[in-house]
Amino acid sequence: MSSSTFSNDFDRRQLLGGLAGGTALLATGLSLPALAAGKTRELLNVSYDPTRELYVAYNQAFAKHWKATTGEDIVIRQSHGGSGAQARSVIDGSPADVVTLALAADIDSISAKAGLLPANWQTRFPKNSTPYASTVVLLVRKGNPKKIKDWDDLIRLDVSVITPNPKTSGGARWNYLAAYAYAKKRWGTDALAKEFLGNLFRRVPVLDTGARGSTVTFVERGVGDVLIAWENEAWLAQNQLGKGKFEIVYPSISILAEPPVAVVDKNANKKGNLAAAKEYLNYLYSDEAQDIIAQNYYRPSNPAVLAKYASRFPSIPLVTINDFGGWKKVQSEQFDYGGVFDQITKR
């Protein structure tokens, strides 16, 4: 099935009233390869660090939907890690049916380097294949003993900052760009923004490979005064990992973090999972899934669901990746070998 047919099928489904009931697959013309009697279909979702709890809940809902729609049992296996490292694992042979990574550049890399999905993958689902969004916040210890209020507090000599490595973590790249946006707005030039980022990373004692590793460093190991984190990860730390021990600080400006999703066509097709993989990502846009997304402190793409959970998501000024020229430009200038990040962290 071509990507354009796939997109049209999704649009047609929406017009037919969504994904409910046994007619959904018929409406899109999707067909399933037969499984041997008694076998359960398996999908592999290669994802990034902080989506663990989200997909535990979502996978249960999707399995029920799939069973009701097709009569078939399905199990979704998960793989989590730094987004850049996860993309590399797929390029190197991890048999992912779908990827749900932290940023588009990582999925672009899978397309360009391994040819496992088409270059126009982002046109195949609504909202540029982004069923949920997030932003970057600051997590501090209870009582905010260092009185951290905004990005400029992170370069004080008495403050220790925890953030993961932008070379391996997509979340770290969003963190970096949010800080860059603040510095550029406050001081007006790229040169001063780079100087600010150099000072900030001198306050970072350890660069974990992924966002969850940094959360563990801050929450469980007790290292650092402030964690730069995904909004959903900060809420997880506050509500579950260390209840009553942390506070979330929303900075004066941050970034709209848009983690995209994609079917890894060649892998899914080889395993007879192409239709199931497409439906797995389609269903993320359903009302049920959007509720699960909001309950896990990701910002749902459905405006009505977002409004329903508005109290969870404070409104702050947000820049976007387009304000930086897009991921291709950002990756080349900031994070590739010899880029700005290498320059400012060179000892």
Backbone hydrogen bonds, N-H to C=O, Kabsch-Sander energy under -0.5 kcal/mol:
donor,donor_aa,acceptor,acceptor_aa,energy
6,F,2,S,-2.3
7,S,3,S,-2.4
8,N,4,S,-2.5
9,D,5,T,-2.7
10,F,6,F,-2.0
11,D,7,S,-2.2
12,R,8,N,-2.6
13,R,9,D,-2.2
14,Q,10,F,-2.1
15,L,11,D,-1.9
16,L,12,R,-1.7
17,G,14,Q,-1.3
18,G,13,R,-2.2
24,A,21,G,-1.1
27,A,23,T,-2.8
28,T,24,A,-1.2
29,G,25,L,-0.8
29,G,26,L,-0.7
30,L,25,L,-1.6
39,K,36,A,-2.2
41,R,73,D,-2.0
43,L,75,V,-2.4
45,N,43,L,-0.5
45,N,77,R,-2.9
46,V,44,L,-0.7
46,V,98,V,-2.3
47,S,45,N,-0.7
47,S,79,S,-3.3
48,Y,100,T,-1.0
49,D,81,G,-1.1
51,T,48,Y,-1.2
52,R,49,D,-1.0
55,Y,51,T,-2.6
56,V,52,R,-1.6
57,A,53,E,-1.7
58,Y,54,L,-2.7
59,N,55,Y,-2.4
60,Q,56,V,-1.1
61,A,57,A,-1.6
62,F,58,Y,-3.0
63,A,59,N,-2.4
64,K,60,Q,-1.6
65,H,61,A,-2.2
66,W,62,F,-3.2
67,K,63,A,-2.2
68,A,64,K,-2.4
69,T,65,H,-2.1
70,T,66,W,-2.9
71,G,66,W,-0.6
71,G,67,K,-2.1
72,E,66,W,-0.6
75,V,41,R,-2.7
77,R,43,L,-3.4
77,R,75,V,-0.6
79,S,45,N,-1.9
84,G,168,T,-1.1
85,A,168,T,-1.6
86,Q,82,G,-2.6
87,A,83,S,-2.4
88,R,84,G,-2.0
89,S,85,A,-1.8
90,V,86,Q,-1.7
91,I,87,A,-2.3
92,D,88,R,-2.2
93,G,90,V,-1.3
94,S,89,S,-3.0
96,A,94,S,-2.0
97,D,44,L,-2.2
98,V,44,L,-1.9
99,V,262,A,-2.7
100,T,46,V,-2.0
101,L,260,P,-0.8
106,D,103,L,-1.0
107,I,103,L,-0.9
108,D,104,A,-2.8
109,S,105,A,-1.8
110,I,106,D,-1.4
111,S,107,I,-2.1
112,A,108,D,-3.0
113,K,109,S,-2.8
114,A,110,I,-1.7
115,G,110,I,-0.7
115,G,111,S,-1.1
116,L,110,I,-0.9
121,W,118,P,-1.4
123,T,120,N,-2.3
124,R,121,W,-1.5
129,S,125,F,-1.2
129,S,126,P,-0.7
130,T,126,P,-1.0
130,T,127,K,-0.6
133,A,299,R,-2.5
134,S,257,A,-2.5
137,V,229,A,-2.8
138,L,249,V,-2.4
139,L,227,L,-2.8
140,V,138,L,-0.5
140,V,247,E,-2.9
141,R,225,D,-0.7
142,K,245,K,-2.6
144,N,141,R,-2.7
147,K,144,N,-2.4
149,K,147,K,-0.5
153,D,150,D,-1.4
154,L,151,W,-1.7
155,I,152,D,-1.1
156,R,153,D,-1.3
159,V,156,R,-1.7
161,V,203,R,-2.6
162,I,226,V,-2.6
163,T,161,V,-0.5
163,T,206,V,-0.6
165,N,208,D,-3.0
168,T,165,N,-1.5
169,S,165,N,-2.6
173,R,169,S,-1.1
174,W,170,G,-1.9
175,N,171,G,-2.6
176,Y,172,A,-2.6
177,L,173,R,-2.2
178,A,174,W,-2.3
179,A,175,N,-2.2
180,Y,176,Y,-2.3
181,A,177,L,-2.6
182,Y,178,A,-1.8
183,A,179,A,-2.4
184,K,180,Y,-2.9
185,K,181,A,-2.1
186,R,182,Y,-2.6
187,W,183,A,-3.0
188,G,183,A,-0.5
188,G,184,K,-1.6
193,A,189,T,-1.8
194,K,190,D,-2.6
195,E,191,A,-1.9
196,F,192,L,-2.3
197,L,193,A,-2.3
198,G,194,K,-2.4
199,N,195,E,-2.2
200,L,196,F,-2.4
201,F,197,L,-2.7
202,R,198,G,-1.0
203,R,200,L,-1.9
204,V,201,F,-1.0
208,D,206,V,-0.7
214,S,210,G,-1.7
215,T,211,A,-2.1
216,V,212,R,-2.4
217,T,213,G,-2.3
218,F,214,S,-2.3
219,V,215,T,-3.5
220,E,216,V,-1.5
221,R,216,V,-2.1
223,V,217,T,-2.2
225,D,160,S,-3.1
226,V,160,S,-1.4
227,L,139,L,-2.6
228,I,162,I,-2.5
228,I,226,V,-0.5
229,A,137,V,-2.4
229,A,227,L,-0.6
231,E,135,T,-2.2
234,A,230,W,-2.2
235,W,231,E,-2.1
236,L,232,N,-2.0
237,A,233,E,-2.3
238,Q,234,A,-2.3
239,N,235,W,-2.9
240,Q,236,L,-2.6
241,L,236,L,-1.9
242,G,237,A,-2.3
243,K,240,Q,-0.5
244,G,238,Q,-0.8
245,K,242,G,-2.6
247,E,140,V,-2.7
249,V,138,L,-3.6
250,Y,248,I,-0.5
254,S,317,P,-2.2
256,L,319,V,-3.0
257,A,134,S,-2.2
257,A,255,I,-1.0
258,E,256,L,-0.5
261,V,129,S,-2.2
262,A,99,V,-2.4
264,V,97,D,-2.7
265,D,263,V,-1.3
266,K,116,L,-2.1
268,A,264,V,-2.6
269,N,265,D,-3.0
270,K,266,K,-1.8
271,K,267,N,-1.6
272,G,269,N,-1.3
273,N,268,A,-3.5
274,L,268,A,-0.6
277,A,273,N,-3.0
278,K,274,L,-2.2
279,E,275,A,-2.3
280,Y,276,A,-2.3
281,L,277,A,-1.5
282,N,278,K,-2.8
283,Y,279,E,-2.6
284,L,281,L,-0.9
285,Y,282,N,-2.0
286,S,283,Y,-1.6
290,Q,286,S,-2.6
291,D,287,D,-2.0
292,I,288,E,-1.9
293,I,289,A,-2.7
294,A,290,Q,-2.1
295,Q,291,D,-2.6
296,N,292,I,-1.2
296,N,293,I,-0.5
297,Y,294,A,-2.0
298,Y,293,I,-2.3
299,R,133,A,-2.9
301,S,131,P,-1.6
306,L,302,N,-2.6
307,A,303,P,-2.4
308,K,304,A,-1.7
309,Y,305,V,-1.3
310,A,307,A,-1.4
312,R,309,Y,-2.2
313,F,309,Y,-0.5
313,F,310,A,-1.3
316,I,314,P,-0.6
319,V,254,S,-2.5
323,D,320,T,-1.2
324,F,321,I,-1.3
325,G,322,N,-1.3
326,G,321,I,-2.2
330,V,326,G,-2.3
331,Q,327,W,-3.2
332,S,328,K,-1.8
333,E,329,K,-2.7
334,Q,330,V,-3.1
335,F,330,V,-0.8
335,F,331,Q,-1.0
336,D,331,Q,-2.0
339,G,336,D,-2.6
340,V,333,E,-2.3
341,F,334,Q,-2.7
343,Q,339,G,-2.2
344,I,340,V,-2.8
345,T,341,F,-1.4
346,K,343,Q,-0.7
